[in-house]
Amino acid sequence: MPTEELKDAAAKYLMQTYARQPISIVRGRGSKVYDLEGREYIDFVGGIAVNILGHGHPDLVQAIQRQATQLIHVSNLYYTEPQVKLAQTLVDHSFADRVFFCNSGAEANEAAIKLARRYAHEKYGAGRFEIITMKNSFHGRTLATLTATGQEKVQKGFEPLVPGFVYAPFNDFAAIESLVSDRTAAILLEPIQGEGGIHVADQAYLKHLRELCTSRDILLMFDEVQTGMGRTGTLFAYQQLGVEPDVMTLAKGLGGGMPIGACLAKESVAAVFTAGTHASTFGGNPLACAAGLAVCRVLLEGRVLEHARQMGAYLAKGLADLKDRHRVVREVRGLGLLQGLELDIDAKMVVADCLARGILVNATSERLLRFVPPLIITQQEIDRLLDTLSSICHQRTTAAKDMHH
């Protein structure tokens, strides 16, 4: 179906929940994707931090093909090897003792929220259920996770919201202290706020949070849906930030493109999830778990993490240079291959400019560009991005000056 026809059909048959870029992507290879007309694009969106091994990675493709011929789904009424093996791999390489599998980041956070409530309920009774989350956070689109998300724009028109959430400004420990009470069950935050503008949690702030949570038996829960699976240069972001959570959620990169989510927890917390307390029909299905295992193996056995660290540093430096050269760039923020560029001009215009020049980037707000490329991105591809951004910044500045004359 030609792109124009496809756009018309989408306008007719799909619920209009997305503002899409005007191209139809048909295939991908490595860090590049190709549209219906055969144009090539370097992918700095990576399926929104999902395609961490790029497109068509042979290990991932083989794992999915092999599993698909063998067994796709049987439900959690039975044991399947890929699920147990993936759980073991995640436990072996993190703080956690146990894993619950689901299909998405929102579901993983939903599981964490239920886990926190159940834990507090069993130890302290019904009055302890509040979860403190951060302003400008993003935790998902289900009713509980959009309530946990500290942004009015995702909550508007879906009231009444789920009770039991309070919000604190990010990186403000005094604000947390003032909000903590006998009702507080957990504190939930992203080590780096992704959708909220690529704000990195301060190490001292996290250390204080950890101490507070430990002393008050409040669960510290990290949403690593966007930061996990090597995105920041270590398998999980918390490993660089010097603080271990009690609960951590994963999704996005975990399946390399297959939908899978996970909620990881320490034994003392995980123990409150007993038979029948939580479930997911598709959660931990053999196909998604085989994909997850392949992704973990590539990250743990190959040199992808080391490469991601180097490329993350290279991209950060390149963006910082861009800021020095162009007045329209206000700030560069991020860690590893999760980088944000705050601009003085409309970020959506820059997204369109980049698209026209064969580069996919994403704007999380009016003024912010987000870069979450595959971890296999090359220096040459980053150079292409930086040159393109530099040229666009220059053009936009010149155009703005001409308007003022």
N, C-alpha and C positions, 0 to 999 in steps of 0.2 A: 504494500500500500504506500503510495507516494506521501511525503511528509505533510503536504497541505491537506490531503484526504484524511490522513491519520489525525491531524489536529482537529478537523471538522468532526470526525467520529468521536474523538475524546470529548469534545465540547458537547456532543449530543448524549453520549452514554455514561460518562464518568461523573461522579459527584465532583463538584468543582472545588476541591480542597487544596489544590496546588497551583502556584504560579510557575509554570514550566518555561524553561529556555526553549526557543523555537527550533530545536533540532530533534531528530529521531535517531537515537544511537542503536546501531545494529550489532557491532562486535567490538571486542577489546583485546589487546595483546600487550602485556607488560604494563607500562605507565601510559599507554595510549588507547584512545577509543576512536571509532570511526562511525560517521553518520551515514544515513541512507544514500546520500549523494557521493559517498566515498571520501569526504573530507576527514583529515586527521586532526585530532586534538590531544594535547598533553593534559592528563587528568590530575588536577590539583584538588579535586573534591573527593575522589576515591570512594564514591558511593556514600558520602558523608562519613568519612573515617572508617569505612567498612572493608574496602578491598585492599587490605594491608599488604598482600602479596602481589598486588597488581591484578591484571586480568589474564585469565587462562593459564595460571601457574600450573605446570605439569603435575606436581605432587598433589595439588588440591583437586585438579580435574580427575586424575587417576583414582584418588581416594573416593570421590563421589561416584564415579562410574562403577568402580568395583563394588561399592556398597549397594548401589542402586540395583545391580543385577542380583545381589544376594538377598537383601532384606531392607525395605524402606521404613516400615512402621509395624509395630505390634502392640503398642501402648505399654504403660508402666505396670501392667498386671504380671509382666514377666521380666526376667533379667535379660539384658543384651550387653554384649561385651564392649562395644564402642562407648556406651554411656559410662560404664564402670571405669574403663581405662582413661577416659577424658577427665573424669572426676579425680582419679588418682594423680594424673599429671598436674592438674590445677592445685591440688592439695600439696603435692611434693614441691611445688615451686612458689608457694605463697605462705602467708601466715595462717591460712585457714585449715580446718580439720574436715569440714564437710561441705558438700555442694548440692544445691537444688537447681535443676535445669528447667528452663522455660524457652520462650521463642523470641523475646525482644527485650530491649532495655526497660521499657515501661513495666513489663511483667516482672523483670528481675527486681525493680524497685518496689513494685507492689508486694512481692514476696518479702523483701526487707522490711517494709512497713508492717506487714502482718507479723513477721518474726519479732520485731521490736515490741509490738503491742502484746503479743502472747507471752514473751519473756517477762515483761513488767507485770502483766496480769498474774502470772503464776507465782512470781516472787513477792509482789507488793499489793495484789488485789486490784479492784476495778478502777481506782482513782488515778492510776499512773499510766497515762496513754499519750501524752503530748509529744510531738516530734518537732524539734526546732530545725528549720531549713533556712537557706540563705536567700536574700533578695537577689533578683536577677539570675536565679538558678534555673536549671531545666532538668526535669526528671521523668517526663513522659506525658502522654495525652489521655490516659485512663482517668476516671474521676479522682481517685486518690492521688495519682502522680501529678495531675495538673493542679491539684490543691497544694501538693508539696512544692511545685514549681512556683518560685516567688516572683511571678510576672503576671500582672493583671490581664495582659492581652490574650493569654491562653485560657484564662478563666472566665472571661466575659461572656455572659449569656448561658453559662452552664450551672449557675447557682440553683439550689443551695449546694455549696461546696462541702466536702467531707470534713466534719469537725475534728479538732485535735492537732492542728498545725499552727505554729507561730514562726514569725520571720525575723531574722537578724541581718544587718548589713554584713557583707562578706569581709573577711580579714579584720573584724572588729571584736576582739575578745571581751572587752568590757560590756558590749551589748549582749553577748551570750550570757555572761555572768548575771546580768540583771534579769534575763528571761528564765533562767533555770529555776525550777521549783520542785516541790514534791510530786507534781504532775508529770515532770519530764521523764520520758522513757528513752529517748534517743536524740542524737544530733546527726543530721544527714547533710552531707555536702559533697560537691565535686572538688577534687584536688586542684583542678583547673576548670573554671566555669567556661564551658564551650559555647553554647548558644548565647550565653549572657555577655560575651565580649572578650573571651580569652584572658580571663583574670586568674593569675596563678596564686594559690594559697601561700601565705607567708610561713616559713618554717617555724618561727617562734610562736605564731598563732596556733599552728597545728599542735605544737608541743604542749602549749597551755590547754588546748582542747582535750588532748589525750590525758593529761594529768587530772583535769576536772572530771572527765568521764569516769576515769578509774576510781577516783575518790568517792564519787557519788553513785557508782554502779549504773551509769547511764551508758547506753550503747553508742559507740562512735562508728558511724556507717559512712563509707566512701562510695559514691557513685562514680565508678571508673568505666562507665559505658563508653565514653569517648576517649578517656586517657589510657585505658588498659591495652594489653596486647602489643606492647612495644612502641606505642604512639609517641611516648616521651623519651624513648631511648633505653628504658629498662622495661622488663616485662610488664610491671605495673608502676604507676606514678608514685605510689606511696613509698616504694623502695628508694626513691631519690629524695623524698621529703622527710625521711627520718622518723616517721610515725606509723605504727601499725594500727589499722582499724579493728573492730570486732566483727564487722560485717562489710562485705564489698560486693558490688554488683558489676557484672560484665555483660556485654552483648557486642554490637557492631563488629569489631575486628575478629572476635572469637571464631566465627565460622568462615571468615575470609570472603563472605558474600552469601553464604547460606544463613537463613534466619536461625539464630540461637541466642539465648540469654542464660545467665547463671547468677545465682545468689550464693556467695561463699560466706561461711561463718566459722567462728571458733566453736569447739565442742560444747562449752557451757551454754552457749546461745542456741546452737543448732539442736540441742537435745529437746527443746520445747516443741519442735515440729515432729509430732508423732503420727502414726498411720491415720490418715483421714483429715489431718489439719490443713493440708494444702495440697494442690494437685494441678497437673496440666496434661491434657491428653497427648498433645504433640511434644511436650517437654522432654528433651533428651532422646529424641527419636534417633535410630541408628544412622540415618543419612546425615543429619546435622552434626551428630557427634563424630562420625568418621571425618567430616570436613574439619571440625574443631581439632581433632587429633592431628590431622595433617598440618594444619596451621601451627599448632604448638611444636610439632617436630621440626618444621622449617625454622621457626624462631629460636628454638633451643639448641638445635644441632648445627644450624648453618651460621653464617656471619651476618644475618639480616639485622640483628639488634645493633651490632657494632656499626654496620653501614648506616642504619637509621640515626644513630648518635652523631656520626660524622656529618651526614646530610642535614640533620636538624641544626647543628652548629653553623654549617655553611649557609643554610637558608636564613637563619636568624641574623648572621653577620651581613648577608646581602641586603636584607630588608632594612637593617640599621643604616647601611651605607645609603640606601634609597632615601631614608629620612633625612640624612645629612645633606643630600643634594636637592631635595624637592620640598618646598614649603607646604604643599598640599598634604604631605604625610605628617600626621600629628604624633603618632606613637606606634611602637612595635612592641607586642607582648606575646609571650608563649614559652613553651618548653619543648625541645625536640621537634618533631614534625607536626606539632600543633601550634601554628603561628597565626597571629592576628595583626592586621594593619589598619590603624584608625586614620581616617582621612578627613580633610576639610571639604571634600566634594562628595556627591552622591555615589555611594559604593555600587549601586545597581547599574549606573552608567558604565563604571569601570568593568563590571562583570560582562556587560554587553560588548564593550570594546575588546576585552580579552577573547571572548567567544569568536568575534569576527577575525581575530588574529590566531585562532587555533589553540586557545588555552582555556580550559575549564577552571573557573574559580567560583567562590560562593560568597554572598554577602549575608551576614547574620543580622544586620540592622542597616539603617540608612547610611551609616558612616563606617561600617566595619567589614573588611574583607577577611575571610578565614581560609587558611591553607591547610588541608589535611590529605596530602598526597599518599599514594602507596609507599610503604617503607622501602621499596626497591627503587625509588626515584633516583635519577643520576644527577651528577653535578652539571652536566651539559643541559639537562632538562630544566634544572633550577636556574641556570644562566639564561635560558630562553625566557622563563617567567620574569626574571629581574629586568632583562632588557626591554621586554614588552611593557612591564609596569612603568619603567623609567620613561619610555617613549610616550605612554598614555598620560602620565603625570605632566610631562613637558607640554604636550598638546593641549591638555585641559587648562593648564596654567596660562598658556598663550591665548587661548580662546577667551578665558575669563578677563584677561588684561584688555583684549580688543574690545570686549563689551563695555568695560569701564571707560575707555577713551571716548 
